[in-house]
Amino acid sequence: MKTDLLQAAMDAANALDQKFGKDIVLLDISGVSTVADYFIITDAGNPNQVQAMVGGVEEAMDKCGIRLHHIEGRERADWVLMDFGDIIVHIFNEESRAFYDLERTWRDAQHINL
């Protein structure tokens, strides 16, 4: 199951890349948190790109058979959090990503090469 989740997380990261996500980071947080197994973090240059990335991730995860449990921030598009259960996707605008600095917060998580 963990391998399937990793593949799904990588598919989501690839969907972000196809929509020109910047500095995409995939973190295995399973060893440091019970909230999820994977975090995916990226940023976009404008709100339209954020929305395109959300749609791309939704489509990729649907193909993996993983449904979206909850989404927050879609309207403002400065930080969209997509909760797929064991996979959580964070799509930021550039300013919000720098401000919240999730990579630093989760620095003990394992970075997965894409």
Beta strands, then each sheet from edge to edge (+ up, - down):
strand 1: 22-28
strand 2: 38-44
strand 3: 70-72
strand 4: 79-83
strand 5: 87-93
strand 6: 110-112
sheet 1: 3+ 4- 5+ 2+ 1- 6+
end
